[in-house]
Amino acid sequence: MKQLNLIALLLLCICSTSIFAQKDKKMKIIAYYTGDDKLINEYEINKLDQIIFSFCHLKEGKLSVDSAKDSVTIKHLVSLKAKNPQLKIILSLGGWGGCEPCSAAFSTAEGRLTFAKSVKEVSNYFKADGLDLDWEYPAIEGLPGHLFQPVDKTNFTELIKILRSTLGKKYELSFAAGGFQKYLDESVEWSKVMPLVNHVNIMSYDLVNGYSKVTGHHTPLYSTNPNEESTNRAVEFLLKQGVPAEKLIIGGAFYSRTWKNVENVNNGLYQSGEHIEGISFKNFATTYTEANGWKYFWDEKAKAPYWYNATTKTFATSDDLKSIKEKTEYVKSKKLGGIMFWELTLDSPKDGMVNAIYEVKTAK
């Protein structure tokens, strides 16, 4: 009888552990990080599941850490795992303007293999947990002047294949994807790529970007009209492609995009203007104030905030605490893989955007 009870207890423990592991896996909080080895210590690392070091680049076709300072940062990030067993440290290649040689380097089998081997070597050296490919963009124009060609689409597939076979199952492999329709249609062979990666980080921000002459929501959860890009639009498209929900990570923006010379029509939303530099979330509370002439608006359909300053004729769009909570609830309701954001140093170290995401994640 005692033996039976012991077996039952063991089974219960195994079951409980399994349920906990599944619950823990349900939703990842992923931070892109551009800071150094000191700044990271100000943030609540215990609330993160991945930190993606941004960025490494290509040097002679190999994954390269740019400087001794970056090496120190990566080593420190990896050391944080000792106190945070849930944490994984990922190295990212590229970024906006950071993948100029990618199209050429990945255009041959030899080039792809050289890169894949270098990823394994660098990951082994730093004891990092994997790679996030941030090629902006295969097959379509990214930064003006960067090479892109139609064959990039199939070359991207082949690159993912050789990365997975070289890295094995031990390492995480993900990629950052444009959240806009042209990328979704033309850059990736979704059915071939997604079985080989752990997840895709959908950049569901900059959907209205610095090249736009018209204001709009740059990181809305929902489209307010059939032609408007949004987080939900990208997610629904990928689900229809057969991508598993748990492999979809949506994006949050911890910064605003801003336009000047915007007329006071519709509180500046969907009006012509001239794009200027935005600000970090950590500065919202002291910048977007009524004392400074700003008014706050909430688009109930888009689930997105915006601000307008009638005195200076300036418009701003971003995520904020309210919208990031809406996005996190969306992840939970759709059973998606999680939420990532650009980027950690733009947040308030305490009671900021990460905390808002974590509160929703852990709420019953």
Number of C-alpha atoms within 10 A of each C-alpha: 6 7 8 9 10 11 12 12 12 12 12 12 12 12 12 12 12 12 12 12 11 11 10 13 14 16 22 22 21 28 26 20 20 18 16 18 15 10 13 20 13 11 18 13 20 14 19 21 21 20 24 25 24 23 21 22 21 19 13 12 20 20 24 17 19 13 10 9 11 19 15 13 20 23 16 17 25 18 15 17 15 9 10 14 10 16 22 20 27 28 26 25 26 22 18 12 14 18 23 22 18 25 23 14 20 20 18 14 14 12 17 24 20 18 24 23 17 18 22 21 14 17 20 13 10 18 16 22 20 22 23 23 22 23 24 25 29 25 21 18 15 17 15 8 9 17 19 22 14 13 13 24 20 18 21 23 20 20 22 23 19 19 24 18 11 16 19 12 12 9 20 20 23 22 20 22 25 22 25 21 17 11 17 17 11 15 23 21 16 15 13 14 18 21 13 18 20 16 23 22 25 24 23 28 29 22 21 21 17 18 9 15 15 18 25 25 31 25 30 33 28 21 17 16 10 7 9 17 25 25 25 19 20 24 21 12 14 17 13 10 12 11 20 16 18 19 20 25 27 29 27 28 28 27 25 23 26 26 26 19 15 25 19 17 10 9 20 26 22 15 18 17 20 17 22 13 12 16 17 18 23 18 13 16 8 10 15 19 14 11 9 12 16 21 16 14 14 13 15 10 12 20 21 24 21 26 23 26 23 17 10 15 18 24 33 29 27 29 27 22 17 14 23 27 22 18 26 25 15 18 23 17 9 13 16 21 24 27 24 28 26 19 22 24 21 21 21 19 18 12 11 17 27 27 20 17 22 18 14 16 20 9 6 5
